[in-house]
Amino acid sequence: MCKRQTMATKSETGKLGEDLACRYLVDKGYKIIERNYRKPWGELDIVTWAPDRTLVFIEVKTIVSYNIKDVDNLLITPEEQLTASKLSKLKRTASLYAGEFSDKISDDKGWRIDLLALTITQKNCHMKHYENIT
């Protein structure tokens, strides 16, 4: 759970979601390598090592809806924000990162892409972690 905060812009919402995601990941034993890795062809929200030393690219999708009390009544879920086109771009960016920084990849663990979906409502924050979404 996370505290309710009022957000004004999409970028502020995204930053809040990524901050909460990092806190969640660290609490679960992940080690954050970097955030907001940007190249002309795409962006990686969070790059991390899982507790088992797998390199993990975390995509964070956040919805803020203070007008509802129940996450089951959302018009769109954070998961639905990750379209096929965005996922394709994410895969390409992760693959290029893995190629450029192969020293960060354990030979026996490899790498994967996870999704952290956050829904912030009037009372709290709900977070779902989907591992290996590709």
C-alpha positions as CSV (number, residue, x, y, z in Angstrom):
1,M,0.0,0.0,0.0
2,C,1.1,3.5,-0.6
3,K,0.0,6.9,0.6
4,R,-2.5,8.9,-1.4
5,Q,-1.0,11.9,-3.1
6,T,-2.5,14.5,-5.4
7,M,-0.8,14.7,-8.8
8,A,-1.0,17.4,-11.4
9,T,0.6,16.1,-14.5
10,K,1.2,12.8,-16.3
11,S,4.9,13.1,-15.8
12,E,4.4,13.6,-12.0
13,T,2.2,10.6,-11.9
14,G,4.8,8.6,-13.8
15,K,7.5,9.7,-11.4
16,L,5.4,8.8,-8.4
17,G,4.7,5.4,-9.8
18,E,8.3,4.7,-10.5
19,D,9.3,5.9,-7.0
20,L,6.8,3.6,-5.4
21,A,7.9,0.8,-7.7
22,C,11.5,1.2,-6.7
23,R,10.6,1.2,-3.0
24,Y,8.6,-2.1,-3.6
25,L,11.4,-3.7,-5.6
26,V,14.1,-2.8,-3.0
27,D,11.8,-4.2,-0.2
28,K,11.6,-7.4,-2.2
29,G,15.4,-7.7,-2.5
30,Y,16.0,-6.2,-5.9
31,K,19.0,-4.0,-6.6
32,I,18.3,-0.9,-8.7
33,I,20.9,-0.4,-11.4
34,E,19.4,2.6,-13.1
35,R,16.2,4.5,-13.8
36,N,14.9,6.2,-16.9
37,Y,17.5,4.8,-19.3
38,R,16.7,6.8,-22.5
39,K,17.8,6.4,-26.1
40,P,16.3,7.7,-29.3
41,W,14.6,4.3,-29.9
42,G,13.0,3.9,-26.4
43,E,13.1,4.1,-22.6
44,L,13.5,1.6,-19.8
45,D,11.8,2.8,-16.6
46,I,13.9,0.7,-14.2
47,V,16.8,-1.7,-14.7
48,T,17.4,-4.0,-11.8
49,W,18.9,-7.2,-10.6
50,A,16.4,-9.6,-9.1
51,P,17.4,-11.4,-5.8
52,D,18.5,-14.4,-8.0
53,R,20.8,-12.0,-10.0
54,T,18.6,-12.1,-13.1
55,L,18.8,-8.8,-15.0
56,V,15.2,-7.4,-15.0
57,F,13.8,-4.5,-17.0
58,I,10.8,-3.1,-15.1
59,E,8.0,-1.3,-17.0
60,V,5.9,0.8,-14.7
61,K,2.3,1.8,-15.6
62,T,0.4,4.0,-13.2
63,I,-3.2,5.1,-13.1
64,V,-4.4,7.7,-10.7
65,S,-8.2,7.9,-10.1
66,Y,-9.3,9.7,-7.0
67,N,-12.9,9.8,-8.1
68,I,-13.4,6.1,-7.5
69,K,-13.2,4.0,-4.4
70,D,-12.9,0.5,-6.0
71,V,-10.2,-0.5,-8.4
72,D,-12.7,-2.9,-10.1
73,N,-14.6,0.2,-11.5
74,L,-11.7,1.6,-13.5
75,L,-12.4,2.6,-17.1
76,I,-8.8,1.6,-18.1
77,T,-6.3,-0.5,-16.1
78,P,-2.6,0.2,-15.9
79,E,-2.1,-3.1,-17.6
80,E,-4.1,-1.9,-20.6
81,Q,-1.7,1.0,-21.0
82,L,1.0,-1.4,-22.2
83,T,-0.1,-1.8,-25.8
84,A,1.4,-4.3,-28.3
85,S,3.3,-1.4,-29.9
86,K,4.7,-0.2,-26.6
87,L,5.7,-3.8,-25.6
88,S,7.4,-4.3,-29.0
89,K,9.4,-1.1,-28.4
90,L,10.2,-2.1,-24.9
91,K,11.5,-5.5,-26.0
92,R,13.7,-3.9,-28.6
93,T,15.1,-1.4,-26.1
94,A,15.8,-4.1,-23.5
95,S,17.5,-6.3,-26.1
96,L,19.7,-3.4,-27.2
97,Y,20.6,-2.6,-23.5
98,A,21.4,-6.3,-22.9
99,G,23.7,-6.3,-25.9
100,E,25.5,-3.1,-24.9
101,F,25.8,-4.1,-21.2
102,S,26.3,-7.8,-21.5
103,D,28.6,-7.7,-18.4
104,K,25.5,-7.1,-16.3
105,I,23.9,-10.4,-17.4
106,S,24.6,-13.6,-15.5
107,D,25.2,-16.4,-18.0
108,D,22.9,-18.8,-16.2
109,K,20.1,-16.3,-15.4
110,G,19.8,-14.1,-18.5
111,W,17.3,-11.2,-18.5
112,R,13.5,-10.7,-18.5
113,I,10.9,-7.9,-18.7
114,D,8.5,-7.4,-15.8
115,L,5.5,-5.1,-15.5
116,L,4.5,-3.2,-12.3
117,A,0.9,-2.0,-12.6
118,L,-0.1,0.6,-10.0
119,T,-3.6,2.0,-9.4
120,I,-3.8,4.9,-7.0
121,T,-7.3,5.6,-5.7
122,Q,-8.8,7.8,-3.0
123,K,-7.8,5.5,-0.2
124,N,-4.7,3.7,-1.2
125,C,-2.5,2.2,-3.9
126,H,-2.8,-1.2,-5.4
127,M,0.3,-2.7,-7.1
128,K,0.5,-5.9,-9.2
129,H,3.9,-7.4,-10.3
130,Y,3.8,-9.4,-13.5
131,E,7.1,-11.3,-14.1
132,N,8.5,-12.2,-17.5
133,I,5.7,-10.6,-19.6
134,T,7.2,-11.4,-23.0
